């Protein structure tokens, strides 16, 4: 029992880290797509259209449950997922990819707070310390202390924050929905909601996708699979194993990867404040996830 529990925890941590690396590439790929002439609305649309096709093929190949979930709460979850994704892409267009992603990835702090009030999880000293470290890191990374160092867009920062909160709510709801629906069913439902939403909200922007260049199709396939389908599946799998709070906090390991990708691939500047802020954010993960020596609780045992 103890061994199985520890194996489940270890696999959950690894899955959460891999999904964070996948999400880290979204800001960079979005920038490449913007440079080819697409706008945030079109990138959002092609991201979901591609994801729907990919997950549909996976469902057919594995002969799993129905494509769409029958639970209303899943569609509420999908609404927050779609809203978060679109607002994030808009913020990336207004900010540097690294900055937008780092602000977005303060969502574990919001998840921790929501888990206390919604899931009735205890607010531990570790969680408080982690929140303080994460928020201090975000302040340093955002450039608020020395705004002359980095060009800031107040609207871009606001949209990144709203995207962060929406994704936190999506993550907390996921702890409930993943227990009753298959991961592919949940992923298809959310991506289908995204595709329908973009068609309804931005109908004038979608026809241009039919005349995309081979380069745009290649980047679109990459963002659909590596930055949408794969991380959604992995995050749901991590939540199932280690819960929403730990999954969210480990996801912050995406921060150094996003900054590194933006630095290496986009030539963006990495300031000493961003470096220190990143260290603080990563420290918040360590504080929260390093296991204590006490035995797992009964709830943890039952979650195997």
C-alpha positions in Angstrom: 0.0 0.0 0.0 2.7 2.4 1.0 4.9 1.5 -2.0 2.0 2.0 -4.4 1.1 5.3 -2.9 4.7 6.6 -3.3 4.9 5.3 -6.9 1.7 7.1 -7.7 3.0 10.3 -6.1 6.3 10.0 -8.0 4.6 9.5 -11.4 2.3 12.4 -10.6 5.2 14.7 -10.0 6.9 13.6 -13.2 3.8 14.0 -15.3 3.2 17.5 -13.9 6.8 18.5 -14.8 6.5 17.2 -18.4 3.2 19.0 -19.0 4.8 22.2 -17.7 7.6 21.8 -20.3 4.9 21.4 -23.0 3.1 24.5 -21.9 6.4 26.4 -21.9 6.5 26.3 -25.6 3.1 27.9 -26.2 4.3 31.5 -25.8 7.2 31.0 -28.2 5.1 29.1 -30.9 2.4 31.8 -30.6 5.0 34.5 -31.3 6.2 32.6 -34.4 2.6 32.3 -35.6 2.0 36.1 -35.0 5.1 36.8 -37.1 3.6 34.9 -40.0 0.6 37.2 -40.0 -1.9 35.4 -37.8 -3.6 37.2 -34.9 -4.5 35.9 -31.4 -8.0 35.1 -32.4 -6.8 33.0 -35.4 -4.2 31.3 -33.3 -6.8 30.4 -30.7 -9.1 29.0 -33.4 -6.5 26.9 -35.1 -5.2 25.6 -31.8 -8.6 24.2 -30.9 -9.5 23.0 -34.4 -6.3 21.0 -34.6 -6.7 19.7 -31.0 -10.3 18.4 -31.8 -9.1 16.5 -34.8 -6.1 15.0 -32.9 -8.2 13.9 -29.8 -11.0 12.5 -32.1 -8.4 10.3 -33.8 -7.1 9.2 -30.4 -10.7 8.4 -29.2 -11.4 6.4 -32.3 -8.1 4.5 -32.2 -8.5 3.5 -28.5 -12.3 2.9 -28.6 -12.8 4.8 -25.4 -15.9 6.5 -24.0 -18.2 8.9 -25.8 -16.5 12.0 -27.3 -18.5 14.6 -25.3 -19.1 14.6 -21.5 -22.7 14.6 -20.2 -21.9 16.5 -17.0 -22.7 20.2 -17.0 -19.8 21.0 -14.7 -17.4 19.9 -17.4 -18.7 22.6 -19.7 -18.2 25.2 -16.9 -14.7 23.9 -16.6 -14.3 24.2 -20.4 -15.5 27.8 -20.3 -12.7 28.8 -17.9 -10.2 26.8 -19.9 -11.1 28.5 -23.2 -11.2 32.0 -21.6 -7.8 31.5 -20.0 -6.2 30.3 -23.2 -7.5 33.2 -25.3 -6.6 35.9 -22.8 -3.1 34.4 -22.4 -2.5 34.5 -26.2 -3.6 38.2 -26.2 -1.3 39.0 -23.4 1.6 37.3 -25.2 0.9 39.6 -28.1 1.2 42.6 -25.8 4.1 41.4 -23.6 7.2 39.3 -24.0 6.5 35.6 -24.2 8.5 35.0 -21.0 6.8 37.7 -19.0 3.3 36.7 -20.0 3.9 33.1 -19.2 5.5 33.8 -15.9 2.5 36.0 -14.8 0.2 33.3 -16.0 2.0 30.7 -14.0 1.3 32.3 -10.7 -1.9 30.4 -10.9 -0.8 27.8 -8.3 -1.2 30.5 -5.7 -4.8 31.0 -6.7 -5.3 27.2 -6.8 -4.0 26.9 -3.2 -6.4 29.6 -2.0 -9.4 28.1 -3.9 -8.5 24.6 -2.6 -8.9 25.9 1.0 -12.3 27.4 0.4 -13.7 25.1 -2.2 -12.1 21.7 -1.6 -11.7 22.4 2.2 -8.0 21.6 2.2 -6.0 23.0 5.2 -3.9 26.1 4.7 -0.5 24.9 5.9 2.5 26.9 6.8 4.3 25.4 3.8 1.5 26.7 1.5 1.7 30.2 3.0 5.5 30.3 2.6 5.2 29.0 -1.0 2.6 31.7 -1.8 4.8 34.5 -0.5 7.8 33.2 -2.4 5.8 32.8 -5.6 4.2 36.3 -5.4 7.6 37.9 -4.6 9.0 36.2 -7.7 6.2 37.4 -9.9 6.7 41.0 -8.8 10.4 40.8 -9.6 9.8 39.1 -13.0 7.0 41.5 -14.0 9.4 44.5 -13.9 7.0 46.6 -11.7 9.8 47.6 -9.4 11.9 49.0 -12.2 9.5 49.6 -15.1 12.2 51.3 -17.2 14.0 48.0 -17.6 11.2 46.3 -19.5 8.5 47.8 -21.7 5.2 47.0 -19.9 1.6 47.0 -21.2 -0.8 47.5 -18.2 -3.6 45.9 -20.3 -1.3 43.0 -21.2 -0.5 42.4 -17.5 -4.1 42.6 -16.5 -5.2 40.1 -19.2 -2.4 37.7 -18.1 -3.6 37.9 -14.5 -7.2 37.2 -15.5 -6.0 34.3 -17.6 -4.1 33.0 -14.5 -7.2 33.1 -12.3 -9.4 31.4 -14.9 -6.9 28.6 -15.3 -6.7 28.2 -11.6 -10.5 27.7 -11.4 -10.3 25.2 -14.3 -7.6 23.3 -12.4 -9.7 23.1 -9.2 -12.8 21.9 -11.1 -10.6 19.3 -12.7 -10.1 17.6 -9.4 -13.8 16.8 -9.4 -14.4 16.0 -13.1 -11.4 13.7 -13.6 -12.9 11.2 -11.2 -15.9 10.5 -13.4 -14.9 11.2 -17.0 -12.1 9.8 -19.0 -9.2 12.1 -19.8 -9.7 11.9 -23.5 -13.4 12.7 -23.1 -12.6 15.7 -21.0 -10.0 16.9 -23.4 -12.2 16.5 -26.4 -15.1 18.3 -24.7 -12.9 21.3 -23.7 -11.3 21.6 -27.1 -14.6 21.3 -28.9 -15.9 24.1 -26.7 -12.9 26.2 -27.6 -13.4 25.5 -31.4 -17.1 26.4 -31.2 -16.5 29.5 -29.1 -13.9 30.9 -31.6 -16.4 30.3 -34.5 -19.1 32.1 -32.6 -17.1 35.0 -31.2 -14.7 35.6 -34.0 -16.5 34.5 -37.2 -14.8 37.1 -39.4 -11.3 35.9 -38.4 -11.7 32.2 -39.2 -12.0 32.0 -43.0 -8.4 33.2 -43.3 -7.3 29.9 -41.8 -8.3 28.1 -44.9 -5.5 29.8 -46.9 -2.7 29.3 -44.4 0.9 28.6 -45.7 2.7 25.3 -45.1 4.8 27.1 -42.4 1.6 28.2 -40.6 0.2 24.7 -40.8 3.3 23.3 -39.3 3.4 25.7 -36.4 -0.4 25.2 -35.9 0.0 21.4 -35.7 2.8 21.9 -33.1 0.7 24.2 -30.9 -2.3 22.0 -31.2 -0.6 18.8 -30.1 2.4 19.8 -27.9 0.9 22.9 -26.3 -2.8 21.8 -26.1 -3.7 18.1 -26.3 -0.6 16.7 -24.6 -0.4 19.2 -21.6 -4.2 19.0 -21.0 -4.0 15.2 -20.9 -0.9 15.2 -18.7 -2.3 17.8 -16.2 -5.6 15.8 -15.8 -3.4 12.7 -15.2 -1.3 14.5 -12.6 -4.4 15.9 -10.8 -5.8 12.4 -10.6 -2.6 11.2 -8.9 -1.5 14.1 -6.6 -4.4 16.5 -6.6 -5.0 20.0 -7.9 -2.8 22.0 -5.5 0.4 19.9 -5.9 -0.1 19.6 -9.7 -0.5 23.4 -10.0 2.5 24.2 -7.8 4.7 21.7 -9.7 3.5 23.3 -13.0 5.4 26.4 -11.9 8.5 24.6 -13.0 7.4 25.8 -16.5 8.7 29.3 -15.5 12.4 28.7 -16.1 11.7 26.7 -19.2 9.5 29.5 -20.7 12.2 32.1 -20.0 14.9 29.9 -21.4 12.9 29.2 -24.5 12.2 32.9 -25.0 15.8 33.8 -24.5 17.2 31.1 -26.8 14.6 31.1 -29.5 13.2 34.6 -29.6 16.3 36.5 -28.4 14.4 38.1 -25.5 16.3 39.8 -22.7 16.7 38.0 -19.3 17.3 40.6 -16.6 18.8 39.9 -13.2 15.4 40.7 -11.6 13.7 38.1 -13.8 16.4 35.6 -12.8 16.0 36.3 -9.1 12.2 36.2 -9.5 12.4 32.8 -11.2 14.5 31.4 -8.4 11.9 32.5 -5.9 9.1 30.9 -7.9 11.0 27.6 -8.2 11.7 27.8 -4.4 8.0 28.0 -3.8 7.6 24.7 -5.6 10.3 23.1 -3.5 8.8 24.3 -0.3 5.4 22.8 -1.3 6.4 19.5 -2.9 9.3 18.2 -0.9 7.8 15.4 1.2 7.7 15.6 4.9 8.6 12.6 7.0 5.1 12.1 8.4 3.0 9.2 7.0 0.5 9.9 4.3 -3.0 10.7 5.5 -6.0 8.4 5.0 -7.3 10.7 2.3 -4.0 10.3 0.4 -4.0 6.6 0.7 -7.6 6.5 -0.7 -6.5 8.6 -3.6 -4.2 5.9 -5.0 
